Amino acid sequence: MRGRLKLTKQDKEWATKVKTRDGYKCVICGSTLRPNAHHIIPREVKEMKYDVQNGLTLCPKHHFFSREISAHNHPLALIMWLEKHRPEQLNYLKSKIIL
């Protein structure tokens, strides 16, 4: 797993908003074990870093460890999941990406 990032007050507020919106449950499996707020578009894209629509609440399994849907290990699977289960959120994010 990656090293811990130093979180700012704004980072923590963003994570709380994402987790609150998702009911503090993994959006994929419903687990309430150690919910993580995940950036869909990487946090390095400053314009999207604190956009709540750029976040999902994931359990550690679906954030880092799953062989099926994992935000970090299998990002394409996560995009396909978004396409099926959260198309409005995915379309919003697509509208923000300039290729």
C-alpha atoms as one frame of an Amber mdcrd trajectory, in Angstrom:
protein
   0.000   0.000   0.000   1.132   3.534  -0.650   2.571   5.720   2.092   0.278
   7.941   4.086  -0.396  11.389   2.691  -0.434  14.447   4.916  -4.062  15.533
   4.773  -5.101  19.165   5.008  -8.298  20.392   6.619  -9.758  20.768   3.123
  -8.792  17.153   2.253 -10.544  15.905   5.386 -13.654  18.009   4.648 -13.795
  16.595   1.096 -13.471  13.024   2.407 -16.206  13.596   4.991 -18.574  14.978
   2.323 -17.941  11.984   0.037 -18.434   9.468   2.852 -21.541  11.267   4.138
 -23.088  11.254   0.648 -22.408   7.507   0.388 -23.671   6.699   3.892 -20.191
   5.758   5.164 -20.483   2.491   3.157 -18.480   1.051   0.294 -20.520   1.872
  -2.807 -19.577  -1.498  -4.328 -20.199  -4.011  -1.523 -21.866  -2.005   1.262
 -19.136  -2.686   3.837 -18.829  -0.162   6.645 -15.335  -1.411   7.575 -12.845
   1.498   7.427 -14.499   3.521   4.640 -12.032   5.381   2.366 -12.816   8.362
   0.150 -11.257   7.683  -3.269 -10.515  10.244  -5.990 -11.711   8.912  -9.350
  -9.712  11.515 -11.272  -6.369  11.674  -9.435  -5.997  14.313  -6.723  -3.083
  15.786  -8.696  -5.657  17.293 -11.091  -6.136  20.416  -8.986  -9.426  21.501
 -10.600 -11.059  18.237  -9.510  -9.323  17.592  -6.189 -12.140  18.872  -3.964
 -15.110  18.169  -6.234 -17.344  15.756  -4.303 -18.518  14.219  -7.589 -14.901
  13.115  -8.079 -15.110  10.814  -5.076 -16.400   7.410  -4.065 -16.506   5.711
  -0.689 -14.720   2.363  -0.856 -13.751  -0.294   1.656 -10.036  -1.189   1.744
 -10.708  -4.246  -0.445 -12.268  -2.227  -3.274  -9.875   0.668  -2.809  -6.622
  -1.310  -2.976  -6.784  -5.090  -2.718  -9.505  -6.752  -4.815  -8.634  -8.825
  -7.866 -11.990  -7.881  -9.387 -12.950  -4.245  -8.812 -10.167  -2.201  -7.261
  -9.751   1.523  -7.720  -5.957   1.286  -7.759  -5.295  -2.236  -9.076  -8.032
  -2.394 -11.731  -9.166   1.160 -12.567 -10.868   0.079 -15.811 -13.126  -2.255
 -13.809 -14.032   0.695 -11.579 -14.912   2.819 -14.634 -17.085  -0.014 -15.960
 -18.778  -0.236 -12.545 -19.443   3.511 -12.628 -20.890   3.191 -16.127 -23.416
   0.647 -14.881 -24.200   1.916 -11.364 -23.475   5.664 -11.392 -23.770   6.850
 -14.997 -24.680  10.426 -14.019 -21.545  10.763 -11.915 -19.376   9.276 -14.673
 -20.915  11.570 -17.296 -20.274  14.573 -15.058 -16.619  13.580 -14.718 -16.321
  12.985 -18.472 -17.642  16.508 -19.057 -14.804  17.889 -16.912 -12.010  16.081
 -18.779 -10.397  17.935 -21.647  -8.580  15.587 -24.009
